[in-house]
Amino acid sequence: MNGNGLSDPFEQRIAAVSPADPLTPADRYQELFVEVQMNRVFADSKTFVDCAPRLHPERILAAYRARCRQPGFDLTAFVTEHFSLFVIPPSHFVADPNCGLEQHIDRLWPVLTRRPIEHPGRSSLLPLPHDYVVPGGRFVEQYYWDAYFIMLGLDQSGQRHLLRSMADNFAYLIDTYGHVPNGNRTYYLSRSQPPVFALMVELFEEKTICRAHDYLPQLRKEYAFWMDGADCLRPGDSHRRCVRLAGGEVLNRYWDDRDTPREESYLEDVLTARDSGRPVHEVYRDLRAGAESGWDYSSRWLGDHRRLSSIRTTAILPVDLNGLLYRLERLIARLSERHGDTACAEDYRRRAEARRAAVDRYLWSESAGAYLDYDWQLERPRPDLTAAMLAPLFVHLASPEQARRVADTVRRRLLAPGGLSTTEIDVCGQQWDRPNGWAPLQWIGIRGLERYGEVELAAEIARRWLRVVGELFERDNKLVEKYVLRPNAEHAGGGEYPLQDGFGWTNGVTRKLLQEDPLHEANRCRSGQPGVCCVI
């Protein structure tokens, strides 16, 4: 027992966390915020929202209002005077040409690890009680779905203490805010990301890191967040993340509680909405919902593949989101049964089976031999094939016959020289589209196919992915956020920001796959020594 009456070290750490600023930068700085972002004081809109004020925000805003109309007012100088940039201490990390890919990743974890320190007063950063790993590049905070794929590699690298500390951070966020935000920033609080906390808990149980039941209260609280309002819906109605379909079934969509430009991409969103010809608040909501999906952005969400302004995320019931919620329902049922709460277990089993039936009815396409997203407003499936169709295999929702059909479709339409294609569309310039490939989708596809005995196809995707990662590592001495799934180690493009180095989920998935295929040539890669992985 300590002086505060707290005996548990975890409780002591939680109690020591400083309170977060309840307001976002846009709320805090109002017209100053708009001027900074619209005049592009910083090249990246995210830079300003990550700054820390040197004075109380109200004093800064008052000073701006007093000076902004004076002759010769310099906005950039004012910002520099009143804000400090969020600066990461230099790591002095240099790729070692004597290290292979596994060793390189192991050396990167400390560089990407953040340890709670004195919290910058009234900044946008949400304080966390435990150490965590960030993706890298411009992403200098903990992100929700990135973390699961990072954890796969941390486990292989012997960093199991970080798995537990990050899990407790997510539990803290759920207890504090009712959900896991997109990232630990105030401007992310209005949305989440794909709900993978259940996957984390299952990983901890598999690795005997902790008891899965310890997180049952947070699992149920997260589920309540995603299902808020579902019980009151009539057929054809929606509320936040829930839609009740004509047959009475409830499925989920991505959403954001705000309908303003994303603060970290303010100017970009304003320009996109101006191009839409739609009410701007609708475009902003759909852009924000697309960010909650993690696929920001993709032809998957667009009415017109060539125009981001045609985005309609909130009209779409995604395959992967509903698969992950099925997995969450099954886990809550299993943990409740294990601990004697049979009524709760039966309730969640019913919910899971109802979701499975709805997925089969609305999201399975017999003609395509694939799972497709469903446009609930137009009452028809989306025609575009995406790698999300493998999520029902990953969460073990598909029947054996459905899995076989999905595998055949992947072989014919999504298998690329460098792994699993994200979509078949490459005309809209968005990053979550062909020709780009992403580590989390490789992992979901590989594991999903393995679960249904499609081991040869799964192994082929893994081999191709490791080759493309290894080739760029040999040439450029780094791992990156996304990859072009073609030979010759091109740098991936598309989207609203440059290619990011680091990179958390690429490190995690690659480290795991290297361990599972120790004879793959990528295990022999050396930075700056091209030649081993150059043939795809």
N, C-alpha and C positions, 0 to 999 in steps of 0.2 A: 504494500500500500504506500503510495507516495503522498506528498503534501496536498495534492488535489483530490485525494480519495480514489485514484485510479491505480489499479494493480496490474492491469494488462499492458505490456509495452506497446502493443498496437493501439490501444485506446489512448495511451499517453502521446503517441505520435499524432493521432488524429486531433487531440485536444490542442496540440502545439501549432496546428496549421493556422496561418493568419487568414482572416476573412477576405474573400474576394470582393472587388469593386462590383456592386450590383448592376452597374450601367455599362453598356458597350461604348466604344469610342464615338460612334455616331450619336448616341444619346448624350454623352458627356459634352461633346464639343460642337454639336449642332452645325451652324452655318460655317464655322471654322473648319470642321471636318469636311463638309462638302467642297469648300474652296480648295483645300489641300488635295483632295482626291481628283476633283475635276480639272485642276491645273497641273496635275501630274508633278507635284513637287518631288516625288520619288518615282523612279522608273517602275517599281513594283508596288501596286496598291496595298499589298500586305505589309510593307515596311512601316507605314504610318500607324496602322492599327496595333502594331507590336511595339511601338515606342512607349517609353515611360515618361510621365510628366515631371518636370523639375519643381513645379509649384502645385498647389491645390488646383484641380481642374477649373473650379469656378473662378479663381483668380486669373487663370490663363485666358478663359473665355472673356472675362471682363476687360482684360488688357487688349485682347484682339478687337473687341467692339470699340474700344476707345481709340485705337490707332489705325484701324484698317482703312479709313477714309482720308487719312492724312496724306499730303503730297509726298511722293517717294516711298510709300510703304512697300516693304520688301517681304513678301509672304514667306519665302524660303528662309530668309534670315530670322524672321519671327519664330518659325518652327524650330530652327536650330537652337535659338536662344531658350526656348521653353520646353523642349523635349530632348530626351536622350535616346539614341538608337539602341535597339535590342542587339547587343553584340555578343557573339559567342567567343569565349576565350580561344585563342589559336591553339590547335592541338599539335602542330608541327608534325603531323602524320605524313609519312612518306612511304610509298609502296616499296617493299623490299624485294628485289629481283630474285632473291634466294628463297622466297616464300611461295608456296603453291596457293591455289585458290582458297582451300580450306583455311590455311594459316592466315591468309590475307583477311578473310572474314573474321576470324577469331581476334585479330588485332584491331579490327574496326569497332567491335562492340564497346570498348571503353570510350572511343571517340564519340560515339552516338549516345552514350549514357549521360543522363542529367540527374544531378543529386539535389534534393531540396535545400535551398539556401534562403537567406533573407529575401522575402518577396518584394519586388519593386512596388512601391506604394501606388495604388490606383492605376496600375497597368492593366492590360487586358488578360494577362496570364492568370489562370485559375490555379491556386496553390494546390499541390498534392503532397501527401504525407510520406511517400516512398520514392525510391529511385525508379527511373523509367528510361526507355530507349526511344529516341526520336527517329523518324525516317531519314532525315538528312537534307542538305540543300536549304531551300527556303522553309522547310517544314521543321521547325525547331521546338515543337511541343509534342506531347503524346497524342497520337491519333488512334481512333477506336479500332477499325477493322484492320489497319496496318499491323497493330500490335499482335494479333493472333499469328500472323505469318512470321513476324519477327520472333515470336516465342518458339516456333519450330526450330529455328536455327540456334537460339540461345540454349535450348535443351541439348542440342548436339555439341555445342561448344562448352558444355559444363557450367553454364551460367544459370543454374536452376534457382538461385536466390533471387535473380531478377524476374523470373517468371512469377514467383510468389509476390514480390513487391509490386509488380505491375498489376497483378490480379487484385490485390488489396486496394490499389489506386482506383481501379474500376468499381470495386464494391463501394468505396468511399464516394465516388461520383454518383452512383445510383442512390445511395442513402442520402446524399446532400441535395441532389437536383432532381431526383426521380427518374433519371435516365443517364445513359452515357452520352455526353455531347460528342459531336464530330471530332473535336479536339479540346484540350484544356485551355480555351480562350473564351472570354465573355461573349464575343461575337459568334461563337459556335453553339451557344446554349439553346438556340431555338430549333436545333435539329440534332439528329443522331447520325449514325452510319449503319451499314448492314449489321444486324444484331448477332454478333459472334461470341458474346460472353459465354453462352452455353458451350460452344466449341472449346473455349479456354478451360472451362471447368472440367469438361471431359478429358482434356489433355492432362490437367493436374491430377485427376484421378488415375489415369493410365500410368503416369509416371510416379505415382504415390507421393506427390509433392504435398498434398493436403486432402482432406475429405471433401468430396463434392457437396455433401449435405451442408457444409459450413456456409455455402453460398446460396442455398435455397431461398432465403428471404429476398436476396437481391435478384435472383432469377425471376421470382414471381412479381417483384416490383417492376422489373424491366418489361415483362409481359403485359402488365397493366398499362404501361406507357404506350405500347404499340397498339393495344386493343381499346384504348380510351374511346368511349361513346358507342361502341359496337352494339351493345344491348338495346339501345334506344332507336336504332335505325330501322326505317321501313324499306322495302324493296325499291331499289333505284336511288337511295339516299347515300350520302357519304358524310363522314365527320373525321377531320384530321386524317389519320392514317388508315381508316377503315372504310370499306365500301360494302354495302349489302346489295347483292345482285338480284336479278329478277326472280330467281328461284328461291330466294331467302338465304343463300349462302353468304358468308362473310369472308372476304379476302382483303389483303392489305396492299397499300401503295406507299410510296415515299412522299414526304410532306415537309414543310417548314412552317413554323408558327408565324413567321414574319412575311410580309409581301413588299419589301423594300429591296433595293440593290444589296447584294452581299457586300459587307464592309471591306472585306479583304480583296474584292474585285469590283469596286464601286463604279469606276469609270467604264470598265468593260461591260457591266450589266446595263448601265444607262444607255450606252451606244447600241447594245443589242436590242433593248426594248424600243428604242426609237425606230429601228428597222422593221418592227414587227407588224405595225398596223393594228395591233390589239391593245386593249387596256393594259397600261404598263404594269399595274399591280399583278395581273395574271402572269405576265412574262417573268417578273421577279420571283413570284412564288414557284413557278416551274423551274427556273434556274436554281433556286435554293433547294428544291426537292431533288433535282438532279445531283446537286452536291451531296445530299444525304445518301444517295445511292452509291456513292464512291465512283461511279462511272461518269465523271464530269470532265468532258462531255462526249456524247456518242450519238450516232445516227439512230440508235435504239430509242431515243426519246423524241425524235424530231418528226414533225408532220411532213416537212420537205427536207430531204437529206442534204440539200445544199445551203440551208439557212438555219443557223442556230436560233434565230428569232422565232422559228416555228415550233420551238420546244413545247411539249405538252406532257411532262412527266407525271403530273397529278391525275391524268386521265388513264394511266397505264398501271395494270396490276402485274408486277414483275415476277417472273419465275423464281429467281434466286431468293428474293425477300420472303416469299411465301414458303419456300423450302426451308429457309433458316428458322422461320417461326414454327414450322412443323417440328423441326429438331428440338426447339426450345420446349414446345408442348410435351414431346415425348420424354425429355429429360426431367421436367418437373413431375410428370406422372411417375417415372421410375424412382426418383428420389423420395417422393411422397410415399410410394408403396413400401420402399425399403424401411422407412421409419414409421410405418404403422398407420399413416393417414390414408386409409383406403378410399374414403369419400373423395378426397382431393385427387388421388391417383385416377379414379374412375372418371372424374370430371375432365381432367386434362387428356385422358385417352380418348374420350368422346370428341373433344375439341380437335385433337390431332386427326382422327379418322374423318371428321367432317371436313377438315381442310384438305385431306388427301382426296376425298371425293370431289371437292370443288376444283382442285387442281386438275384432276382427270377430266372433269366436265369442260372447263373453260381454258385451260392452259396446254392440254395435250392435243397435238394435231396428228391424226392418223395419216392424213395425206402427206404431210411433211416428214413423218417419222421423227418428230422432235417436239420438245416443249417450246411453246411460243408465249411471249407476253400477250396480255389481253387488254384491249382498249375498251374499258367499261362504258365510256360515253358513246362511242360509236357501235358498241355491242358486237365486236368482232375481234378475232386474233390479229396481232401485228404480223405482217408478212415476213419481217426480217429475221433471219437466223442469227443467233448470237451464242457465244460460249456459255452464257447463263443457262442454257438448256441442260448442262451437265450438273447443275446444282441438285436437282431431284435424285440423281444417282449418288452424289456426295452425301446427302442426308438420309439415304436409303428409303426414299419415298416411292421410287419407280418400281414397277413390276419387272420381272426378268425379261419379258418380251419387249416392254418399253425400253429397257436398258439396251437390249440388242439392237433395236431400231435406232436409238440415239447413236450408238457406236458406229453403225453403218453410215449414218448421216455425217458424223464427224470425219470419217475416213474420206468420204466423197467431197465434202464441202468446206471443212474448217482446218484440215491438217495442212500446215505450211512447212517449208523447209526448216524453220526455226522453232516449231512447236505448234501450239494451239492458237489459231487466229481468234481475235476478239469478235469480229463481225465479218460479213462478206462485203461491206460497203467501204469504199476508199475515195469518195468524191467530196466529202464535206469538210475535210481538214480538221476533224476532231481527233483528240488523242486516243480515245477508247474506240478505235476503228482500225480496220486493216489499213496499212500493213503492220500495225503495232501489236506486240504481245506483252502481256503483263504476268508477273510472277504469281499473284493470287489465283488467276484463272487457270494457269498451268497446274497448280496444286489441286484445286477443286476438280479439274478434269481428270488428272492422273488418279487421285484417290477414288473418285466416283467410279471410274472404269474398273479399277482393281476390285472394288467391292462387288461387282457383278461378273467377275471372271474374265474381263476383257484385258488381261494382263499384257498381251503382246502390244496392243494399241497404246496402253498406258506407258509401257516401257519405251515405245518409240517416241511419244511426246516428250518424255523425260530426257531421252538421249538427244533429241534435236534441240531442246531448250538449253541443255548444258553446253552444247557446242556453240550456240550463238552467244551465250554469256561468256564462255571461255575465250572465244575469238576476240571480243571487244576488250576483255581483261588483258589479254596478251598485247593488244595494240595500244590501249589507253590507260592501263594500270588502275582501272576502277570498275565498280559495278554501278549501274544506273537504274533509274526509276522504271523505264520501259525500253523495249527493244524492237527494232525492225526485224521481222522474222524472215529475213533473206540473207544470202551469203554476203560477204565482204564487210561485215561489221559497220553498217551505216548507223548514224545517230538518229534516233527516233525524233519525230517532230509532231506538230499538231497541237491544238489547245491554246491556252492563253498565257503560258509561261514557258521559259526554256527548259530543256532537259535537265533533270536534277540528279546530282551525284549522291552517293551514300552506300547503298540505299536500302533501308531497313528490310522491306519485305523481299526484295531480290536476294539480299544476304541470307535471310531465313530460309526461303524455299530452296535456294541453291545449295546451302550448307547441308540441308536434309537430304536432298537428292544425291549429292556427292557421296554421302555416307552410305546410301542405299545401293549405289553402283560404283564400288571402289575401283573397277577396271575401266571406267570411262576415261577417255583421253583428257577430259577437262581436269582430272586429278593431277595431270602432269603439266598443266599450264604454269607459266611463270610470267610475271608482269614484264612488259617490254621485250619479250622474247617470242615474237609471232612464229607460227608454223605448226604447232601441235593441233590446234582446233580450227584450222582455217578452211577445212573442207566440209561443206554441209550438203 
